Structures are given as structure tokens and as C-alpha cells.
């Protein structure tokens, strides 16, 4: 669901759960976490942006963050999303590769328990 949603960000090269060398690339990792109250379930999600250019990558993270915040109170692929909270905003992480820059953020997403997995 998040891959489909984030592929709508203008200028994105690719998105998915496995790294691909198409810039900018957004890597999505749903962390096994959270509980539920039998109505809503909470999931921690890492969103990583990879880009060959530092400035362009930093700028692109702002677009991805804005897009994630618009996910609140919406339906994506039939999944109702009630809330999105920023746990950690985007920060630059040393990827130990001079040709690729990595930025990571963490969000908590609250969705319907009966919906398909994120």
C-alpha cells in the first residue's frame, strides 16, 4: 500500500521494499511493532530516500515528508489511514558510498485492523 502511495510523489525514480539503483529511490520498511485495540493498528515505518546528489536528495525528502503527512485521514488501496505521526524526521546517514546519499525518517501509521497489511 505504501509503495503504491509513495510512487505518486512527483519526480520519484522508484519505490519498493528492495533497493534498486534508480534515483531518487524510496525504500520502505515496515517494522514489526505496535499493537491494536481491535479497531486500529499502529505500525512503525522507516522511509529511506537514496539519491546520487546530496542537495537534490535533501530537497526530495521534503516532498516525501509532505506526501506522508497528506496520508492522514485518507484511503489508499482501500486501506483507511486514521493518523500518521513523525517519530524521527529525515536525517542524512552515512551510506559509505561516495556516489549515493541516504536519508531516513520514521513514521507511525495508524490503520484499520481489518485492512490489508501496509
N, CA and C atoms as an extended XYZ file, in Angstrom:
354
Properties=species:S:1:pos:R:3:atomname:S:1:resname:S:1:resid:I:1 pbc="F F F"
N         0.815       -1.171        0.000 N   UNK     1
C         0.000        0.000        0.000 CA  UNK     1
C         0.872        1.252        0.000 C   UNK     1
N         1.903        1.298        0.851 N   UNK     2
C         2.768        2.478        0.901 CA  UNK     2
C         3.584        2.647       -0.380 C   UNK     2
N         3.991        1.544       -0.985 N   UNK     3
C         4.731        1.637       -2.249 CA  UNK     3
C         3.867        2.318       -3.293 C   UNK     3
N         2.628        1.874       -3.431 N   UNK     4
C         1.696        2.482       -4.383 CA  UNK     4
C         1.514        3.959       -4.071 C   UNK     4
N         1.332        4.281       -2.799 N   UNK     5
C         1.098        5.661       -2.389 CA  UNK     5
C         2.313        6.547       -2.683 C   UNK     5
N         3.507        6.098       -2.314 N   UNK     6
C         4.697        6.932       -2.490 CA  UNK     6
C         5.137        7.038       -3.945 C   UNK     6
N         4.713        6.119       -4.791 N   UNK     7
C         5.040        6.234       -6.218 CA  UNK     7
C         4.361        7.447       -6.850 C   UNK     7
N         3.430        8.067       -6.131 N   UNK     8
C         2.738        9.260       -6.632 CA  UNK     8
C         3.531       10.542       -6.402 C   UNK     8
N         4.638       10.476       -5.666 N   UNK     9
C         5.454       11.667       -5.413 CA  UNK     9
C         6.086       12.103       -6.730 C   UNK     9
N         5.898       13.384       -7.093 N   UNK    10
C         6.468       13.901       -8.339 CA  UNK    10
C         7.977       13.736       -8.359 C   UNK    10
N         8.498       13.241       -9.459 N   UNK    11
C         9.932       13.119       -9.648 CA  UNK    11
C        10.560       11.856       -9.106 C   UNK    11
N         9.765       10.967       -8.505 N   UNK    12
C        10.327        9.749       -7.923 CA  UNK    12
C        10.836        8.824       -9.026 C   UNK    12
N        11.976        8.194       -8.782 N   UNK    13
C        12.511        7.231       -9.736 CA  UNK    13
C        11.882        5.872       -9.536 C   UNK    13
N        11.769        5.453       -8.266 N   UNK    14
C        11.196        4.152       -7.941 CA  UNK    14
C        10.960        4.086       -6.439 C   UNK    14
N        10.138        3.120       -6.033 N   UNK    15
C         9.890        2.876       -4.608 CA  UNK    15
C         9.643        1.393       -4.430 C   UNK    15
N         9.978        0.874       -3.264 N   UNK    16
C         9.739       -0.534       -3.006 CA  UNK    16
C        10.359       -0.982       -1.705 C   UNK    16
N        10.360       -2.281       -1.516 N   UNK    17
C        10.909       -2.852       -0.291 CA  UNK    17
C        12.309       -3.423       -0.495 C   UNK    17
N        12.816       -3.358       -1.712 N   UNK    18
C        14.183       -3.798       -2.020 CA  UNK    18
C        14.879       -2.685       -2.798 C   UNK    18
N        16.150       -2.432       -2.472 N   UNK    19
C        16.902       -1.336       -3.071 CA  UNK    19
C        17.136       -1.561       -4.561 C   UNK    19
N        16.855       -0.511       -5.344 N   UNK    20
C        17.122       -0.516       -6.782 CA  UNK    20
C        17.877        0.763       -7.130 C   UNK    20
N        18.845        0.700       -8.032 N   UNK    21
C        19.643        1.890       -8.348 CA  UNK    21
C        18.955        2.827       -9.340 C   UNK    21
N        17.775        3.333       -8.985 N   UNK    22
C        17.057        4.311       -9.797 CA  UNK    22
C        16.837        5.510       -8.884 C   UNK    22
N        17.404        6.671       -9.239 N   UNK    23
C        17.371        7.818       -8.313 CA  UNK    23
C        16.297        8.805       -8.706 C   UNK    23
N        15.618        9.437       -7.784 N   UNK    24
C        15.630        9.093       -6.373 CA  UNK    24
C        14.830        7.823       -6.108 C   UNK    24
N        15.337        7.006       -5.186 N   UNK    25
C        14.673        5.754       -4.815 CA  UNK    25
C        14.203        5.857       -3.375 C   UNK    25
N        12.981        5.389       -3.107 N   UNK    26
C        12.438        5.381       -1.751 CA  UNK    26
C        12.300        3.936       -1.301 C   UNK    26
N        12.977        3.581       -0.204 N   UNK    27
C        12.921        2.241        0.372 CA  UNK    27
C        11.981        2.281        1.572 C   UNK    27
N        11.017        1.367        1.610 N   UNK    28
C        10.016        1.325        2.670 CA  UNK    28
C        10.206        0.051        3.478 C   UNK    28
N        10.319        0.192        4.798 N   UNK    29
C        10.449       -0.959        5.680 CA  UNK    29
C         9.415       -0.841        6.788 C   UNK    29
N         8.497       -1.805        6.856 N   UNK    30
C         7.522       -1.842        7.945 CA  UNK    30
C         8.147       -2.652        9.070 C   UNK    30
N         8.316       -2.017       10.222 N   UNK    31
C         8.960       -2.652       11.365 CA  UNK    31
C         7.900       -3.402       12.163 C   UNK    31
N         8.173       -4.655       12.488 N   UNK    32
C         7.220       -5.434       13.299 CA  UNK    32
C         7.066       -4.725       14.634 C   UNK    32
N         5.894       -4.167       14.863 N   UNK    33
C         5.708       -3.359       16.063 CA  UNK    33
C         4.241       -3.086       16.293 C   UNK    33
N         4.008       -2.349       17.334 N   UNK    34
C         2.686       -1.807       17.593 CA  UNK    34
C         1.671       -2.849       17.972 C   UNK    34
N         0.667       -2.367       18.604 N   UNK    35
C        -0.432       -3.226       18.979 CA  UNK    35
C        -1.684       -2.735       18.310 C   UNK    35
N        -2.767       -3.277       18.746 N   UNK    36
C        -4.022       -2.781       18.222 CA  UNK    36
C        -5.071       -2.829       19.321 C   UNK    36
N        -6.119       -2.073       19.120 N   UNK    37
C        -7.223       -2.058       20.066 CA  UNK    37
C        -8.439       -2.743       19.442 C   UNK    37
N        -8.179       -3.623       18.494 N   UNK    38
C        -9.177       -4.387       17.749 CA  UNK    38
C        -9.955       -3.536       16.753 C   UNK    38
N        -9.671       -2.260       16.678 N   UNK    39
C       -10.258       -1.390       15.664 CA  UNK    39
C        -9.173       -0.801       14.775 C   UNK    39
N        -8.098       -0.332       15.415 N   UNK    40
C        -6.996        0.299       14.697 CA  UNK    40
C        -5.686       -0.363       15.083 C   UNK    40
N        -4.786       -0.410       14.145 N   UNK    41
C        -3.476       -0.994       14.400 CA  UNK    41
C        -2.412        0.050       14.086 C   UNK    41
N        -1.332        0.039       14.843 N   UNK    42
C        -0.245        1.005       14.655 CA  UNK    42
C         1.007        0.280       14.160 C   UNK    42
N         1.641        0.882       13.160 N   UNK    43
C         2.851        0.299       12.571 CA  UNK    43
C         3.939        1.359       12.502 C   UNK    43
N         5.171        0.974       12.839 N   UNK    44
C         6.322        1.841       12.609 CA  UNK    44
C         6.843        1.562       11.211 C   UNK    44
N         7.128        2.635       10.486 N   UNK    45
C         7.583        2.505        9.103 CA  UNK    45
C         8.822        3.370        8.915 C   UNK    45
N         9.909        2.759        8.423 N   UNK    46
C        11.098        3.515        8.025 CA  UNK    46
C        10.956        3.858        6.555 C   UNK    46
N        11.190        5.121        6.227 N   UNK    47
C        11.178        5.561        4.835 CA  UNK    47
C        12.564        6.126        4.555 C   UNK    47
N        13.273        5.499        3.615 N   UNK    48
C        14.630        5.922        3.269 CA  UNK    48
C        14.646        6.444        1.844 C   UNK    48
N        15.324        7.563        1.645 N   UNK    49
C        15.477        8.149        0.316 CA  UNK    49
C        16.945        8.027       -0.072 C   UNK    49
N        17.193        7.460       -1.238 N   UNK    50
C        18.547        7.329       -1.787 CA  UNK    50
C        18.634        8.211       -3.025 C   UNK    50
N        19.711        8.978       -3.123 N   UNK    51
C        19.876        9.863       -4.281 CA  UNK    51
C        21.361       10.023       -4.570 C   UNK    51
N        21.693       10.223       -5.832 N   UNK    52
C        23.100       10.389       -6.213 CA  UNK    52
C        23.611       11.796       -5.909 C   UNK    52
N        22.704       12.763       -5.731 N   UNK    53
C        23.076       14.146       -5.460 CA  UNK    53
C        22.566       14.546       -4.074 C   UNK    53
N        23.459       15.027       -3.206 N   UNK    54
C        23.082       15.336       -1.821 CA  UNK    54
C        21.976       16.394       -1.754 C   UNK    54
N        22.161       17.518       -2.432 N   UNK    55
C        21.179       18.611       -2.369 CA  UNK    55
C        19.833       18.188       -2.926 C   UNK    55
N        19.853       17.498       -4.052 N   UNK    56
C        18.597       17.033       -4.653 CA  UNK    56
C        17.923       16.011       -3.747 C   UNK    56
N        18.704       15.157       -3.104 N   UNK    57
C        18.147       14.166       -2.182 CA  UNK    57
C        17.516       14.822       -0.971 C   UNK    57
N        18.206       15.826       -0.406 N   UNK    58
C        17.661       16.549        0.749 CA  UNK    58
C        16.369       17.255        0.375 C   UNK    58
N        16.325       17.854       -0.807 N   UNK    59
C        15.104       18.516       -1.276 CA  UNK    59
C        13.985       17.500       -1.483 C   UNK    59
N        14.326       16.345       -2.021 N   UNK    60
C        13.318       15.313       -2.294 CA  UNK    60
C        12.713       14.775       -0.999 C   UNK    60
N        13.495       14.729        0.088 N   UNK    61
C        12.948       14.243        1.359 CA  UNK    61
C        11.803       15.126        1.836 C   UNK    61
N        11.866       16.432        1.556 N   UNK    62
C        10.771       17.323        1.953 CA  UNK    62
C         9.489       16.964        1.216 C   UNK    62
N         9.608       16.620       -0.061 N   UNK    63
C         8.419       16.209       -0.831 CA  UNK    63
C         7.847       14.905       -0.301 C   UNK    63
N         8.723       13.956        0.030 N   UNK    64
C         8.262       12.669        0.568 CA  UNK    64
C         7.581       12.889        1.919 C   UNK    64
N         8.176       13.726        2.789 N   UNK    65
C         7.577       14.002        4.099 CA  UNK    65
C         6.198       14.648        3.939 C   UNK    65
N         6.084       15.650        3.080 N   UNK    66
C         4.784       16.298        2.852 CA  UNK    66
C         3.760       15.288        2.355 C   UNK    66
N         4.193       14.399        1.490 N   UNK    67
C         3.302       13.364        0.953 CA  UNK    67
C         2.858       12.413        2.068 C   UNK    67
N         3.769       12.043        2.947 N   UNK    68
C         3.414       11.170        4.074 CA  UNK    68
C         2.400       11.851        4.990 C   UNK    68
N         2.545       13.149        5.225 N   UNK    69
C         1.613       13.862        6.101 CA  UNK    69
C         0.214       13.967        5.480 C   UNK    69
N         0.136       13.979        4.149 N   UNK    70
C        -1.172       14.001        3.474 CA  UNK    70
C        -1.865       12.642        3.527 C   UNK    70
N        -1.166       11.626        3.980 N   UNK    71
C        -1.745       10.279        4.101 CA  UNK    71
C        -2.811       10.229        5.198 C   UNK    71
N        -2.710       11.142        6.178 N   UNK    72
C        -3.668       11.218        7.283 CA  UNK    72
C        -5.096       11.334        6.780 C   UNK    72
N        -6.001       10.602        7.410 N   UNK    73
C        -7.437       10.680        7.111 CA  UNK    73
C        -7.726       10.415        5.636 C   UNK    73
N        -7.061        9.413        5.086 N   UNK    74
C        -7.279        9.074        3.678 CA  UNK    74
C        -7.445        7.567        3.529 C   UNK    74
N        -7.811        7.166        2.332 N   UNK    75
C        -7.887        5.751        1.963 CA  UNK    75
C        -6.900        5.534        0.829 C   UNK    75
N        -6.073        4.511        0.944 N   UNK    76
C        -5.147        4.148       -0.125 CA  UNK    76
C        -5.334        2.668       -0.391 C   UNK    76
N        -5.690        2.328       -1.612 N   UNK    77
C        -5.959        0.934       -1.982 CA  UNK    77
C        -6.956        0.290       -1.022 C   UNK    77
N        -7.953        1.067       -0.594 N   UNK    78
C        -8.984        0.541        0.291 CA  UNK    78
C        -8.605        0.488        1.758 C   UNK    78
N        -7.390        0.930        2.104 N   UNK    79
C        -6.935        0.912        3.497 CA  UNK    79
C        -7.211        2.283        4.120 C   UNK    79
N        -8.050        2.334        5.176 N   UNK    80
C        -8.285        3.618        5.842 CA  UNK    80
C        -7.124        3.952        6.782 C   UNK    80
N        -6.551        5.127        6.606 N   UNK    81
C        -5.459        5.597        7.456 CA  UNK    81
C        -6.016        6.696        8.353 C   UNK    81
N        -5.965        6.486        9.664 N   UNK    82
C        -6.519        7.495       10.565 CA  UNK    82
C        -5.481        8.526       10.993 C   UNK    82
N        -4.215        8.116       11.090 N   UNK    83
C        -3.214        9.064       11.559 CA  UNK    83
C        -1.823        8.665       11.078 C   UNK    83
N        -0.977        9.668       10.917 N   UNK    84
C         0.443        9.476       10.609 CA  UNK    84
C         1.212       10.420       11.523 C   UNK    84
N         2.116        9.887       12.304 N   UNK    85
C         2.933       10.704       13.201 CA  UNK    85
C         4.400       10.543       12.827 C   UNK    85
N         5.135       11.645       12.860 N   UNK    86
C         6.569       11.606       12.598 CA  UNK    86
C         7.292       11.231       13.889 C   UNK    86
N         7.977       10.104       13.878 N   UNK    87
C         8.777        9.692       15.034 CA  UNK    87
C        10.152       10.354       14.952 C   UNK    87
N        10.798       10.263       13.790 N   UNK    88
C        12.078       10.923       13.513 CA  UNK    88
C        11.979       11.523       12.125 C   UNK    88
N        12.252       12.821       12.005 N   UNK    89
C        12.265       13.463       10.698 CA  UNK    89
C        13.474       13.014        9.896 C   UNK    89
N        13.480       13.335        8.621 N   UNK    90
C        14.567       12.900        7.746 CA  UNK    90
C        15.916       13.431        8.214 C   UNK    90
N        16.877       12.549        8.233 N   UNK    91
C        18.254       12.899        8.549 CA  UNK    91
C        19.175       12.159        7.604 C   UNK    91
N        20.348       12.721        7.376 N   UNK    92
C        21.338       12.124        6.479 CA  UNK    92
C        22.122       11.061        7.240 C   UNK    92
N        22.231        9.882        6.659 N   UNK    93
C        23.037        8.803        7.233 CA  UNK    93
C        24.174        8.471        6.290 C   UNK    93
N        25.347        8.250        6.843 N   UNK    94
C        26.499        7.892        6.020 CA  UNK    94
C        26.266        6.512        5.416 C   UNK    94
N        26.159        6.462        4.100 N   UNK    95
C        25.933        5.204        3.394 CA  UNK    95
C        27.258        4.564        2.984 C   UNK    95
N        28.381        5.242        3.262 N   UNK    96
C        29.732        4.782        2.936 CA  UNK    96
C        29.891        4.468        1.453 C   UNK    96
N        29.278        5.329        0.652 N   UNK    97
C        29.373        5.224       -0.800 CA  UNK    97
C        29.348        6.655       -1.325 C   UNK    97
N        30.423        7.091       -1.966 N   UNK    98
C        30.512        8.475       -2.438 CA  UNK    98
C        29.513        8.803       -3.535 C   UNK    98
N        28.929        7.796       -4.155 N   UNK    99
C        28.012        8.047       -5.268 CA  UNK    99
C        26.546        8.024       -4.851 C   UNK    99
N        26.260        7.660       -3.595 N   UNK   100
C        24.874        7.565       -3.128 CA  UNK   100
C        24.752        8.230       -1.758 C   UNK   100
N        23.702        9.019       -1.594 N   UNK   101
C        23.403        9.656       -0.314 CA  UNK   101
C        22.109        9.063        0.220 C   UNK   101
N        22.072        8.832        1.543 N   UNK   102
C        20.931        8.145        2.169 CA  UNK   102
C        20.332        9.038        3.255 C   UNK   102
N        19.028        9.191        3.197 N   UNK   103
C        18.282        9.958        4.192 CA  UNK   103
C        17.209        9.035        4.752 C   UNK   103
N        16.949        9.097        6.072 N   UNK   104
C        15.971        8.190        6.664 CA  UNK   104
C        15.051        8.949        7.623 C   UNK   104
N        13.778        8.544        7.637 N   UNK   105
C        12.785        9.064        8.585 CA  UNK   105
C        11.975        7.882        9.091 C   UNK   105
N        11.334        8.077       10.248 N   UNK   106
C        10.486        7.020       10.794 CA  UNK   106
C         9.123        7.617       11.128 C   UNK   106
N         8.080        6.882       10.742 N   UNK   107
C         6.707        7.320       10.968 CA  UNK   107
C         5.937        6.223       11.687 C   UNK   107
N         4.897        6.632       12.423 N   UNK   108
C         3.940        5.674       12.971 CA  UNK   108
C         2.637        5.887       12.214 C   UNK   108
N         2.133        4.809       11.631 N   UNK   109
C         0.908        4.883       10.843 CA  UNK   109
C        -0.164        4.069       11.536 C   UNK   109
N        -1.321        4.684       11.706 N   UNK   110
C        -2.451        4.009       12.328 CA  UNK   110
C        -3.468        3.695       11.239 C   UNK   110
N        -3.817        2.408       11.112 N   UNK   111
C        -4.750        1.979       10.071 CA  UNK   111
C        -5.748        0.988       10.649 C   UNK   111
N        -6.767        0.687        9.855 N   UNK   112
C        -7.800       -0.248       10.291 CA  UNK   112
C        -7.224       -1.647       10.448 C   UNK   112
N        -7.589       -2.338       11.532 N   UNK   113
C        -7.118       -3.703       11.780 CA  UNK   113
C        -7.587       -4.639       10.680 C   UNK   113
N        -8.785       -4.421       10.160 N   UNK   114
C        -9.355       -5.312        9.148 CA  UNK   114
C        -8.797       -5.075        7.749 C   UNK   114
N        -8.018       -4.014        7.585 N   UNK   115
C        -7.485       -3.697        6.265 CA  UNK   115
C        -6.298       -4.591        5.947 C   UNK   115
N        -5.912       -4.585        4.674 N   UNK   116
C        -4.741       -5.356        4.265 CA  UNK   116
C        -3.495       -4.762        4.904 C   UNK   116
N        -2.417       -5.544        5.027 N   UNK   117
C        -1.197       -5.036        5.665 CA  UNK   117
C        -0.570       -3.896        4.878 C   UNK   117
N         0.181       -3.042        5.611 N   UNK   118
C         0.890       -1.942        4.962 CA  UNK   118
C         1.942       -2.499        4.037 C   UNK   118
